[in-house]
Amino acid sequence: MFATPAFAQTAGSPAAGGFEVFQTFVPLLLVFIAFYFLMIRPQQGRMKQLQNAIAALKKGDEVTTAGGLIGKVTKVDDKVVELEIAQGVRVKVIKSTLAAVAVSGAKPAND
């Protein structure tokens, strides 16, 4: 009733069944491959670069935390970093919460 005779005739064809299944998964596979190369791989590279920068932290580096605090590193331990966020104001931050590490000795663009 709702299906035309043409659809009803091709639905039961056993010869084309394997290729049709393959043909339906090819676009899905191509989308996943594109998603991997455009989104996942670049993000993994940025995370690896940040982890290397955090591992190489030293006194005097400027960092930004995930919470938005910007400060200068005054002390580095295995898992904790001490930041000076204002003159005489120091806070301890867990290394894994650091979001960015500025290049040492770099001046802001507007100075």
Distance bins in CASP14 RR format, pairs under 12 A and 6 or more apart:
PFRMAT RR
TARGET T0000
AUTHOR 0000-0000-0000
RMODE 2
METHOD distances of the structure
MODEL  1
1 7 0 0 0 0 0 1 0 0 0 0 0
1 8 0 0 0 0 0 1 0 0 0 0 0
2 8 0 0 0 0 0 1 0 0 0 0 0
3 9 0 0 0 0 1 0 0 0 0 0 0
3 10 0 0 0 0 0 1 0 0 0 0 0
3 11 1 0 0 1 0 0 0 0 0 0 0
3 12 0 0 0 0 0 1 0 0 0 0 0
4 10 0 0 0 0 0 1 0 0 0 0 0
4 11 0 0 0 0 0 1 0 0 0 0 0
5 11 0 0 0 0 0 1 0 0 0 0 0
6 13 0 0 0 0 0 1 0 0 0 0 0
7 13 0 0 0 0 0 1 0 0 0 0 0
9 16 0 0 0 0 0 1 0 0 0 0 0
10 16 1 0 0 1 0 0 0 0 0 0 0
10 17 0 0 0 0 1 0 0 0 0 0 0
10 20 0 0 0 0 1 0 0 0 0 0 0
11 17 0 0 0 0 0 1 0 0 0 0 0
11 20 0 0 0 0 0 1 0 0 0 0 0
12 20 0 0 0 0 0 1 0 0 0 0 0
13 19 0 0 0 0 0 1 0 0 0 0 0
13 20 0 0 0 0 1 0 0 0 0 0 0
14 20 0 0 0 0 0 1 0 0 0 0 0
16 22 0 0 0 0 0 1 0 0 0 0 0
16 23 0 0 0 0 1 0 0 0 0 0 0
17 23 0 0 0 0 1 0 0 0 0 0 0
17 24 0 0 0 0 0 1 0 0 0 0 0
18 24 0 0 0 0 1 0 0 0 0 0 0
18 25 0 0 0 0 0 1 0 0 0 0 0
19 25 0 0 0 0 0 1 0 0 0 0 0
19 26 0 0 0 0 0 1 0 0 0 0 0
20 26 0 0 0 0 0 1 0 0 0 0 0
21 28 0 0 0 0 0 1 0 0 0 0 0
22 28 0 0 0 0 0 1 0 0 0 0 0
22 29 0 0 0 0 1 0 0 0 0 0 0
23 29 0 0 0 0 0 1 0 0 0 0 0
23 30 0 0 0 0 0 1 0 0 0 0 0
24 30 0 0 0 0 0 1 0 0 0 0 0
25 31 0 0 0 0 0 1 0 0 0 0 0
25 32 0 0 0 0 0 1 0 0 0 0 0
26 32 0 0 0 0 0 1 0 0 0 0 0
26 33 0 0 0 0 0 1 0 0 0 0 0
27 33 0 0 0 0 0 1 0 0 0 0 0
27 34 0 0 0 0 0 1 0 0 0 0 0
28 34 0 0 0 0 0 1 0 0 0 0 0
28 35 0 0 0 0 0 1 0 0 0 0 0
29 35 0 0 0 0 0 1 0 0 0 0 0
29 36 0 0 0 0 0 1 0 0 0 0 0
30 36 0 0 0 0 0 1 0 0 0 0 0
30 37 0 0 0 0 0 1 0 0 0 0 0
31 37 0 0 0 0 0 1 0 0 0 0 0
31 38 0 0 0 0 0 1 0 0 0 0 0
31 39 0 0 0 0 0 1 0 0 0 0 0
32 38 0 0 0 0 0 1 0 0 0 0 0
32 39 0 0 0 0 0 1 0 0 0 0 0
32 40 0 0 0 0 1 0 0 0 0 0 0
33 39 0 0 0 0 0 1 0 0 0 0 0
33 40 0 0 0 0 0 1 0 0 0 0 0
33 41 0 0 0 0 0 1 0 0 0 0 0
34 40 0 0 0 0 0 1 0 0 0 0 0
34 41 0 0 0 0 0 1 0 0 0 0 0
35 41 0 0 0 0 1 0 0 0 0 0 0
35 42 0 0 0 0 0 1 0 0 0 0 0
35 43 0 0 0 0 0 1 0 0 0 0 0
36 42 0 0 0 0 0 1 0 0 0 0 0
36 43 0 0 0 0 0 1 0 0 0 0 0
36 44 0 0 0 0 1 0 0 0 0 0 0
37 43 0 0 0 0 0 1 0 0 0 0 0
37 44 0 0 0 0 0 1 0 0 0 0 0
39 45 0 0 0 0 0 1 0 0 0 0 0
39 46 0 0 0 0 0 1 0 0 0 0 0
40 46 0 0 0 0 0 1 0 0 0 0 0
40 47 0 0 0 0 0 1 0 0 0 0 0
41 47 0 0 0 0 0 1 0 0 0 0 0
41 48 0 0 0 0 0 1 0 0 0 0 0
42 48 0 0 0 0 0 1 0 0 0 0 0
42 49 0 0 0 0 0 1 0 0 0 0 0
43 49 0 0 0 0 0 1 0 0 0 0 0
43 50 0 0 0 0 0 1 0 0 0 0 0
44 50 0 0 0 0 0 1 0 0 0 0 0
44 51 0 0 0 0 0 1 0 0 0 0 0
45 51 0 0 0 0 1 0 0 0 0 0 0
45 52 0 0 0 0 1 0 0 0 0 0 0
45 53 0 0 0 0 0 1 0 0 0 0 0
46 52 0 0 0 0 0 1 0 0 0 0 0
46 53 0 0 0 0 0 1 0 0 0 0 0
46 99 0 0 0 0 0 1 0 0 0 0 0
46 100 0 0 0 0 0 1 0 0 0 0 0
47 53 0 0 0 0 0 1 0 0 0 0 0
47 54 0 0 0 0 0 1 0 0 0 0 0
47 96 0 0 0 0 0 1 0 0 0 0 0
47 99 0 0 0 0 0 1 0 0 0 0 0
48 54 0 0 0 0 0 1 0 0 0 0 0
48 55 0 0 0 0 0 1 0 0 0 0 0
49 55 0 0 0 0 0 1 0 0 0 0 0
49 56 0 0 0 0 0 1 0 0 0 0 0
49 100 0 0 0 0 0 1 0 0 0 0 0
49 101 0 0 0 0 1 0 0 0 0 0 0
50 56 0 0 0 0 0 1 0 0 0 0 0
50 57 0 0 0 0 0 1 0 0 0 0 0
50 63 0 0 0 0 0 1 0 0 0 0 0
50 64 0 0 0 0 0 1 0 0 0 0 0
50 66 0 0 0 0 0 1 0 0 0 0 0
50 95 0 0 0 0 0 1 0 0 0 0 0
50 96 0 0 0 0 0 1 0 0 0 0 0
50 97 0 0 0 0 0 1 0 0 0 0 0
50 98 1 0 0 1 0 0 0 0 0 0 0
50 99 1 0 0 1 0 0 0 0 0 0 0
50 100 1 0 0 1 0 0 0 0 0 0 0
50 101 1 0 0 1 0 0 0 0 0 0 0
51 57 0 0 0 0 0 1 0 0 0 0 0
51 95 0 0 0 0 1 0 0 0 0 0 0
51 96 0 0 0 0 1 0 0 0 0 0 0
51 98 0 0 0 0 1 0 0 0 0 0 0
51 101 0 0 0 0 0 1 0 0 0 0 0
52 101 0 0 0 0 1 0 0 0 0 0 0
53 61 0 0 0 0 1 0 0 0 0 0 0
53 62 0 0 0 0 0 1 0 0 0 0 0
53 63 0 0 0 0 1 0 0 0 0 0 0
53 64 0 0 0 0 0 1 0 0 0 0 0
53 73 0 0 0 0 0 1 0 0 0 0 0
53 95 0 0 0 0 0 1 0 0 0 0 0
53 98 0 0 0 0 1 0 0 0 0 0 0
53 99 0 0 0 0 0 1 0 0 0 0 0
53 100 0 0 0 0 1 0 0 0 0 0 0
53 101 1 0 1 0 0 0 0 0 0 0 0
53 102 0 0 0 0 1 0 0 0 0 0 0
53 103 0 0 0 0 1 0 0 0 0 0 0
53 104 0 0 0 0 0 1 0 0 0 0 0
54 61 0 0 0 0 1 0 0 0 0 0 0
54 63 0 0 0 0 1 0 0 0 0 0 0
54 64 0 0 0 0 0 1 0 0 0 0 0
54 65 0 0 0 0 0 1 0 0 0 0 0
54 73 0 0 0 0 0 1 0 0 0 0 0
54 76 0 0 0 0 1 0 0 0 0 0 0
54 78 0 0 0 0 0 1 0 0 0 0 0
54 79 0 0 0 0 0 1 0 0 0 0 0
54 81 0 0 0 0 1 0 0 0 0 0 0
54 93 0 0 0 0 0 1 0 0 0 0 0
54 94 0 0 0 0 0 1 0 0 0 0 0
54 95 1 0 1 0 0 0 0 0 0 0 0
54 96 0 0 0 0 1 0 0 0 0 0 0
54 97 0 0 0 0 0 1 0 0 0 0 0
54 98 1 0 1 0 0 0 0 0 0 0 0
54 99 0 0 0 0 1 0 0 0 0 0 0
54 100 0 0 0 0 1 0 0 0 0 0 0
54 101 1 0 0 1 0 0 0 0 0 0 0
55 61 0 0 0 0 0 1 0 0 0 0 0
55 76 0 0 0 0 0 1 0 0 0 0 0
55 78 0 0 0 0 0 1 0 0 0 0 0
55 79 0 0 0 0 0 1 0 0 0 0 0
55 81 0 0 0 0 0 1 0 0 0 0 0
55 95 0 0 0 0 1 0 0 0 0 0 0
55 96 0 0 0 0 0 1 0 0 0 0 0
55 98 0 0 0 0 0 1 0 0 0 0 0
55 101 0 0 0 0 0 1 0 0 0 0 0
56 63 0 0 0 0 0 1 0 0 0 0 0
56 73 0 0 0 0 0 1 0 0 0 0 0
56 76 0 0 0 0 1 0 0 0 0 0 0
56 95 0 0 0 0 0 1 0 0 0 0 0
56 98 0 0 0 0 0 1 0 0 0 0 0
56 101 0 0 0 0 1 0 0 0 0 0 0
56 103 0 0 0 0 0 1 0 0 0 0 0
56 104 0 0 0 0 0 1 0 0 0 0 0
57 63 1 0 0 1 0 0 0 0 0 0 0
57 71 0 0 0 0 0 1 0 0 0 0 0
57 72 0 0 0 0 0 1 0 0 0 0 0
57 73 1 0 1 0 0 0 0 0 0 0 0
57 74 0 0 0 0 0 1 0 0 0 0 0
57 75 0 0 0 0 0 1 0 0 0 0 0
57 76 1 0 1 0 0 0 0 0 0 0 0
57 77 0 0 0 0 0 1 0 0 0 0 0
57 78 0 0 0 0 0 1 0 0 0 0 0
57 79 0 0 0 0 0 1 0 0 0 0 0
57 80 0 0 0 0 0 1 0 0 0 0 0
57 81 1 0 0 1 0 0 0 0 0 0 0
57 82 0 0 0 0 0 1 0 0 0 0 0
57 83 0 0 0 0 0 1 0 0 0 0 0
57 93 0 0 0 0 0 1 0 0 0 0 0
57 95 1 0 0 1 0 0 0 0 0 0 0
57 98 1 0 0 1 0 0 0 0 0 0 0
57 100 0 0 0 0 0 1 0 0 0 0 0
57 101 1 0 0 1 0 0 0 0 0 0 0
57 102 0 0 0 0 0 1 0 0 0 0 0
57 104 0 0 0 0 1 0 0 0 0 0 0
58 72 0 0 0 0 0 1 0 0 0 0 0
58 73 1 0 0 1 0 0 0 0 0 0 0
58 74 0 0 0 0 0 1 0 0 0 0 0
58 75 0 0 0 0 0 1 0 0 0 0 0
58 76 1 0 0 1 0 0 0 0 0 0 0
58 81 0 0 0 0 0 1 0 0 0 0 0
58 101 0 0 0 0 0 1 0 0 0 0 0
58 104 1 0 0 1 0 0 0 0 0 0 0
58 105 0 0 0 0 0 1 0 0 0 0 0
59 72 0 0 0 0 1 0 0 0 0 0 0
59 73 1 0 1 0 0 0 0 0 0 0 0
59 74 1 0 0 1 0 0 0 0 0 0 0
59 75 1 0 0 1 0 0 0 0 0 0 0
59 76 1 0 0 1 0 0 0 0 0 0 0
59 77 0 0 0 0 0 1 0 0 0 0 0
59 81 0 0 0 0 1 0 0 0 0 0 0
59 82 0 0 0 0 1 0 0 0 0 0 0
59 83 0 0 0 0 0 1 0 0 0 0 0
59 84 0 0 0 0 0 1 0 0 0 0 0
59 104 0 0 0 0 1 0 0 0 0 0 0
60 71 0 0 0 0 1 0 0 0 0 0 0
60 72 1 0 1 0 0 0 0 0 0 0 0
60 73 1 0 1 0 0 0 0 0 0 0 0
60 74 1 0 0 1 0 0 0 0 0 0 0
60 75 0 0 0 0 0 1 0 0 0 0 0
60 76 0 0 0 0 1 0 0 0 0 0 0
60 81 0 0 0 0 0 1 0 0 0 0 0
60 82 0 0 0 0 0 1 0 0 0 0 0
60 83 0 0 0 0 1 0 0 0 0 0 0
60 84 0 0 0 0 1 0 0 0 0 0 0
60 101 0 0 0 0 0 1 0 0 0 0 0
60 102 0 0 0 0 1 0 0 0 0 0 0
60 103 0 0 0 0 0 1 0 0 0 0 0
60 104 1 0 0 1 0 0 0 0 0 0 0
60 105 0 0 0 0 1 0 0 0 0 0 0
60 106 0 0 0 0 0 1 0 0 0 0 0
61 70 0 0 0 0 0 1 0 0 0 0 0
61 71 0 0 0 0 1 0 0 0 0 0 0
61 72 1 0 0 1 0 0 0 0 0 0 0
61 73 1 0 1 0 0 0 0 0 0 0 0
61 74 0 0 0 0 0 1 0 0 0 0 0
61 75 0 0 0 0 0 1 0 0 0 0 0
61 76 0 0 0 0 1 0 0 0 0 0 0
61 81 0 0 0 0 1 0 0 0 0 0 0
61 82 0 0 0 0 0 1 0 0 0 0 0
61 83 0 0 0 0 1 0 0 0 0 0 0
61 84 0 0 0 0 0 1 0 0 0 0 0
61 98 0 0 0 0 1 0 0 0 0 0 0
61 100 0 0 0 0 0 1 0 0 0 0 0
61 101 1 0 1 0 0 0 0 0 0 0 0
61 102 1 0 0 1 0 0 0 0 0 0 0
61 103 0 0 0 0 1 0 0 0 0 0 0
61 104 1 0 1 0 0 0 0 0 0 0 0
61 105 0 0 0 0 1 0 0 0 0 0 0
61 106 0 0 0 0 0 1 0 0 0 0 0
62 69 0 0 0 0 0 1 0 0 0 0 0
62 70 1 0 0 1 0 0 0 0 0 0 0
62 71 1 0 1 0 0 0 0 0 0 0 0
62 72 1 0 1 0 0 0 0 0 0 0 0
62 73 1 0 0 1 0 0 0 0 0 0 0
62 74 0 0 0 0 0 1 0 0 0 0 0
62 81 0 0 0 0 0 1 0 0 0 0 0
62 83 0 0 0 0 1 0 0 0 0 0 0
62 84 0 0 0 0 0 1 0 0 0 0 0
62 85 0 0 0 0 0 1 0 0 0 0 0
62 98 0 0 0 0 0 1 0 0 0 0 0
62 100 0 0 0 0 1 0 0 0 0 0 0
62 101 1 0 0 1 0 0 0 0 0 0 0
62 102 1 0 1 0 0 0 0 0 0 0 0
62 103 0 0 0 0 1 0 0 0 0 0 0
62 104 1 0 0 1 0 0 0 0 0 0 0
62 105 0 0 0 0 1 0 0 0 0 0 0
62 106 0 0 0 0 1 0 0 0 0 0 0
62 107 0 0 0 0 0 1 0 0 0 0 0
62 108 0 0 0 0 0 1 0 0 0 0 0
63 69 0 0 0 0 1 0 0 0 0 0 0
63 70 1 0 0 1 0 0 0 0 0 0 0
63 71 1 0 0 1 0 0 0 0 0 0 0
63 72 1 0 0 1 0 0 0 0 0 0 0
63 73 1 0 0 1 0 0 0 0 0 0 0
63 74 0 0 0 0 0 1 0 0 0 0 0
63 76 0 0 0 0 0 1 0 0 0 0 0
63 81 1 0 0 1 0 0 0 0 0 0 0
63 82 0 0 0 0 0 1 0 0 0 0 0
63 83 1 0 0 1 0 0 0 0 0 0 0
63 84 0 0 0 0 0 1 0 0 0 0 0
63 85 0 0 0 0 0 1 0 0 0 0 0
63 91 0 0 0 0 0 1 0 0 0 0 0
63 93 0 0 0 0 1 0 0 0 0 0 0
63 94 0 0 0 0 0 1 0 0 0 0 0
63 95 0 0 0 0 1 0 0 0 0 0 0
63 97 0 0 0 0 1 0 0 0 0 0 0
63 98 1 0 1 0 0 0 0 0 0 0 0
63 99 0 0 0 0 1 0 0 0 0 0 0
63 100 1 0 0 1 0 0 0 0 0 0 0
63 101 1 0 1 0 0 0 0 0 0 0 0
63 102 1 0 0 1 0 0 0 0 0 0 0
63 103 0 0 0 0 0 1 0 0 0 0 0
63 104 0 0 0 0 0 1 0 0 0 0 0
64 70 1 0 1 0 0 0 0 0 0 0 0
64 71 1 0 0 1 0 0 0 0 0 0 0
64 72 0 0 0 0 0 1 0 0 0 0 0
64 73 0 0 0 0 0 1 0 0 0 0 0
64 81 0 0 0 0 0 1 0 0 0 0 0
64 83 0 0 0 0 1 0 0 0 0 0 0
64 85 0 0 0 0 0 1 0 0 0 0 0
64 93 0 0 0 0 0 1 0 0 0 0 0
64 97 0 0 0 0 0 1 0 0 0 0 0
64 98 1 0 0 1 0 0 0 0 0 0 0
64 99 1 0 1 0 0 0 0 0 0 0 0
64 100 1 0 1 0 0 0 0 0 0 0 0
64 101 1 0 0 1 0 0 0 0 0 0 0
64 102 1 0 0 1 0 0 0 0 0 0 0
65 71 0 0 0 0 1 0 0 0 0 0 0
65 73 0 0 0 0 0 1 0 0 0 0 0
65 81 0 0 0 0 1 0 0 0 0 0 0
65 83 1 0 0 1 0 0 0 0 0 0 0
65 85 0 0 0 0 1 0 0 0 0 0 0
65 91 0 0 0 0 1 0 0 0 0 0 0
65 92 0 0 0 0 0 1 0 0 0 0 0
65 93 1 0 1 0 0 0 0 0 0 0 0
65 94 0 0 0 0 1 0 0 0 0 0 0
65 95 0 0 0 0 0 1 0 0 0 0 0
65 96 0 0 0 0 0 1 0 0 0 0 0
65 97 1 0 1 0 0 0 0 0 0 0 0
65 98 1 0 1 0 0 0 0 0 0 0 0
65 99 1 0 0 1 0 0 0 0 0 0 0
65 100 0 0 0 0 1 0 0 0 0 0 0
65 101 0 0 0 0 0 1 0 0 0 0 0
66 93 0 0 0 0 1 0 0 0 0 0 0
66 94 0 0 0 0 1 0 0 0 0 0 0
66 95 0 0 0 0 0 1 0 0 0 0 0
66 96 0 0 0 0 1 0 0 0 0 0 0
66 97 1 0 1 0 0 0 0 0 0 0 0
66 98 1 0 0 1 0 0 0 0 0 0 0
66 99 1 0 1 0 0 0 0 0 0 0 0
66 100 0 0 0 0 1 0 0 0 0 0 0
67 83 0 0 0 0 0 1 0 0 0 0 0
67 85 0 0 0 0 0 1 0 0 0 0 0
67 91 0 0 0 0 0 1 0 0 0 0 0
67 93 0 0 0 0 1 0 0 0 0 0 0
67 94 0 0 0 0 0 1 0 0 0 0 0
67 97 1 0 0 1 0 0 0 0 0 0 0
67 98 0 0 0 0 1 0 0 0 0 0 0
67 99 1 0 0 1 0 0 0 0 0 0 0
67 100 0 0 0 0 0 1 0 0 0 0 0
68 83 0 0 0 0 0 1 0 0 0 0 0
68 85 0 0 0 0 0 1 0 0 0 0 0
68 91 0 0 0 0 0 1 0 0 0 0 0
68 93 0 0 0 0 0 1 0 0 0 0 0
68 97 0 0 0 0 1 0 0 0 0 0 0
68 98 0 0 0 0 0 1 0 0 0 0 0
68 99 1 0 0 1 0 0 0 0 0 0 0
68 100 0 0 0 0 1 0 0 0 0 0 0
69 81 0 0 0 0 0 1 0 0 0 0 0
69 83 1 0 0 1 0 0 0 0 0 0 0
69 84 0 0 0 0 0 1 0 0 0 0 0
69 85 1 0 1 0 0 0 0 0 0 0 0
69 86 0 0 0 0 0 1 0 0 0 0 0
69 89 0 0 0 0 0 1 0 0 0 0 0
69 90 0 0 0 0 0 1 0 0 0 0 0
69 91 1 0 0 1 0 0 0 0 0 0 0
69 92 0 0 0 0 0 1 0 0 0 0 0
69 93 1 0 0 1 0 0 0 0 0 0 0
69 97 0 0 0 0 1 0 0 0 0 0 0
69 98 0 0 0 0 1 0 0 0 0 0 0
69 99 0 0 0 0 1 0 0 0 0 0 0
69 100 0 0 0 0 0 1 0 0 0 0 0
70 83 0 0 0 0 1 0 0 0 0 0 0
70 84 0 0 0 0 0 1 0 0 0 0 0
70 85 1 0 0 1 0 0 0 0 0 0 0
70 86 0 0 0 0 0 1 0 0 0 0 0
70 91 0 0 0 0 0 1 0 0 0 0 0
70 93 0 0 0 0 0 1 0 0 0 0 0
70 98 0 0 0 0 0 1 0 0 0 0 0
70 99 0 0 0 0 0 1 0 0 0 0 0
70 100 0 0 0 0 1 0 0 0 0 0 0
70 101 0 0 0 0 0 1 0 0 0 0 0
70 102 0 0 0 0 1 0 0 0 0 0 0
70 108 0 0 0 0 0 1 0 0 0 0 0
71 81 0 0 0 0 1 0 0 0 0 0 0
71 82 0 0 0 0 0 1 0 0 0 0 0
71 83 1 0 1 0 0 0 0 0 0 0 0
71 84 1 0 0 1 0 0 0 0 0 0 0
71 85 1 0 1 0 0 0 0 0 0 0 0
71 86 0 0 0 0 1 0 0 0 0 0 0
71 87 0 0 0 0 0 1 0 0 0 0 0
71 88 0 0 0 0 0 1 0 0 0 0 0
71 89 0 0 0 0 1 0 0 0 0 0 0
71 90 0 0 0 0 1 0 0 0 0 0 0
71 91 0 0 0 0 1 0 0 0 0 0 0
71 93 0 0 0 0 1 0 0 0 0 0 0
71 98 0 0 0 0 0 1 0 0 0 0 0
71 99 0 0 0 0 0 1 0 0 0 0 0
71 100 0 0 0 0 0 1 0 0 0 0 0
71 101 0 0 0 0 0 1 0 0 0 0 0
71 102 0 0 0 0 1 0 0 0 0 0 0
72 81 0 0 0 0 0 1 0 0 0 0 0
72 82 0 0 0 0 1 0 0 0 0 0 0
72 83 1 0 0 1 0 0 0 0 0 0 0
72 84 1 0 1 0 0 0 0 0 0 0 0
72 85 0 0 0 0 1 0 0 0 0 0 0
72 86 0 0 0 0 0 1 0 0 0 0 0
72 87 0 0 0 0 0 1 0 0 0 0 0
72 88 0 0 0 0 0 1 0 0 0 0 0
72 89 0 0 0 0 0 1 0 0 0 0 0
72 90 0 0 0 0 1 0 0 0 0 0 0
72 91 0 0 0 0 0 1 0 0 0 0 0
72 93 0 0 0 0 0 1 0 0 0 0 0
72 101 0 0 0 0 0 1 0 0 0 0 0
72 102 0 0 0 0 1 0 0 0 0 0 0
72 104 0 0 0 0 0 1 0 0 0 0 0
72 105 0 0 0 0 0 1 0 0 0 0 0
73 80 0 0 0 0 0 1 0 0 0 0 0
73 81 1 0 1 0 0 0 0 0 0 0 0
73 82 1 0 0 1 0 0 0 0 0 0 0
73 83 1 0 0 1 0 0 0 0 0 0 0
73 84 0 0 0 0 1 0 0 0 0 0 0
73 85 0 0 0 0 0 1 0 0 0 0 0
73 90 0 0 0 0 0 1 0 0 0 0 0
73 91 0 0 0 0 0 1 0 0 0 0 0
73 92 0 0 0 0 0 1 0 0 0 0 0
73 93 0 0 0 0 1 0 0 0 0 0 0
73 95 0 0 0 0 0 1 0 0 0 0 0
73 98 0 0 0 0 1 0 0 0 0 0 0
73 101 0 0 0 0 1 0 0 0 0 0 0
73 102 0 0 0 0 0 1 0 0 0 0 0
73 104 0 0 0 0 1 0 0 0 0 0 0
74 80 0 0 0 0 0 1 0 0 0 0 0
74 81 0 0 0 0 1 0 0 0 0 0 0
74 82 1 0 1 0 0 0 0 0 0 0 0
74 83 1 0 0 1 0 0 0 0 0 0 0
74 84 1 0 1 0 0 0 0 0 0 0 0
74 85 0 0 0 0 0 1 0 0 0 0 0
74 88 0 0 0 0 1 0 0 0 0 0 0
74 89 0 0 0 0 0 1 0 0 0 0 0
74 90 1 0 0 1 0 0 0 0 0 0 0
74 91 0 0 0 0 1 0 0 0 0 0 0
74 92 0 0 0 0 0 1 0 0 0 0 0
74 93 0 0 0 0 0 1 0 0 0 0 0
75 81 1 0 0 1 0 0 0 0 0 0 0
75 82 1 1 0 0 0 0 0 0 0 0 0
75 83 0 0 0 0 1 0 0 0 0 0 0
75 84 0 0 0 0 1 0 0 0 0 0 0
75 90 0 0 0 0 1 0 0 0 0 0 0
75 91 0 0 0 0 0 1 0 0 0 0 0
75 92 0 0 0 0 1 0 0 0 0 0 0
75 93 0 0 0 0 0 1 0 0 0 0 0
75 95 0 0 0 0 0 1 0 0 0 0 0
76 82 1 0 0 1 0 0 0 0 0 0 0
76 83 0 0 0 0 0 1 0 0 0 0 0
76 92 0 0 0 0 0 1 0 0 0 0 0
76 93 0 0 0 0 0 1 0 0 0 0 0
76 95 0 0 0 0 1 0 0 0 0 0 0
76 98 0 0 0 0 0 1 0 0 0 0 0
76 101 0 0 0 0 0 1 0 0 0 0 0
77 92 0 0 0 0 1 0 0 0 0 0 0
77 93 0 0 0 0 0 1 0 0 0 0 0
77 94 0 0 0 0 0 1 0 0 0 0 0
77 95 0 0 0 0 1 0 0 0 0 0 0
78 94 0 0 0 0 0 1 0 0 0 0 0
78 95 0 0 0 0 1 0 0 0 0 0 0
78 96 0 0 0 0 0 1 0 0 0 0 0
79 92 0 0 0 0 0 1 0 0 0 0 0
79 93 0 0 0 0 0 1 0 0 0 0 0
79 94 1 0 0 1 0 0 0 0 0 0 0
79 95 1 0 1 0 0 0 0 0 0 0 0
79 96 1 0 0 1 0 0 0 0 0 0 0
79 97 0 0 0 0 0 1 0 0 0 0 0
79 98 0 0 0 0 0 1 0 0 0 0 0
80 90 0 0 0 0 0 1 0 0 0 0 0
80 91 0 0 0 0 0 1 0 0 0 0 0
80 92 1 0 1 0 0 0 0 0 0 0 0
80 93 1 0 0 1 0 0 0 0 0 0 0
80 94 1 0 0 1 0 0 0 0 0 0 0
80 95 1 0 0 1 0 0 0 0 0 0 0
80 96 0 0 0 0 0 1 0 0 0 0 0
80 97 0 0 0 0 0 1 0 0 0 0 0
80 98 0 0 0 0 0 1 0 0 0 0 0
81 90 0 0 0 0 0 1 0 0 0 0 0
81 91 0 0 0 0 1 0 0 0 0 0 0
81 92 1 0 0 1 0 0 0 0 0 0 0
81 93 1 0 1 0 0 0 0 0 0 0 0
81 94 1 0 0 1 0 0 0 0 0 0 0
81 95 1 0 1 0 0 0 0 0 0 0 0
81 96 0 0 0 0 0 1 0 0 0 0 0
81 97 0 0 0 0 1 0 0 0 0 0 0
81 98 1 0 0 1 0 0 0 0 0 0 0
81 101 0 0 0 0 0 1 0 0 0 0 0
82 88 0 0 0 0 0 1 0 0 0 0 0
82 89 0 0 0 0 0 1 0 0 0 0 0
82 90 1 0 1 0 0 0 0 0 0 0 0
82 91 1 0 0 1 0 0 0 0 0 0 0
82 92 1 0 1 0 0 0 0 0 0 0 0
82 93 1 0 0 1 0 0 0 0 0 0 0
82 94 0 0 0 0 0 1 0 0 0 0 0
82 95 0 0 0 0 0 1 0 0 0 0 0
83 89 0 0 0 0 1 0 0 0 0 0 0
83 90 1 0 0 1 0 0 0 0 0 0 0
83 91 1 0 1 0 0 0 0 0 0 0 0
83 92 1 0 0 1 0 0 0 0 0 0 0
83 93 1 0 1 0 0 0 0 0 0 0 0
83 94 0 0 0 0 0 1 0 0 0 0 0
83 95 0 0 0 0 0 1 0 0 0 0 0
83 97 0 0 0 0 0 1 0 0 0 0 0
83 98 0 0 0 0 1 0 0 0 0 0 0
83 101 0 0 0 0 0 1 0 0 0 0 0
84 90 1 0 1 0 0 0 0 0 0 0 0
84 91 0 0 0 0 1 0 0 0 0 0 0
84 92 0 0 0 0 0 1 0 0 0 0 0
84 93 0 0 0 0 0 1 0 0 0 0 0
85 91 1 0 1 0 0 0 0 0 0 0 0
85 92 0 0 0 0 0 1 0 0 0 0 0
85 93 0 0 0 0 1 0 0 0 0 0 0
91 97 0 0 0 0 0 1 0 0 0 0 0
93 99 0 0 0 0 0 1 0 0 0 0 0
95 101 0 0 0 0 0 1 0 0 0 0 0
102 108 0 0 0 0 1 0 0 0 0 0 0
105 111 0 0 0 0 0 1 0 0 0 0 0
END
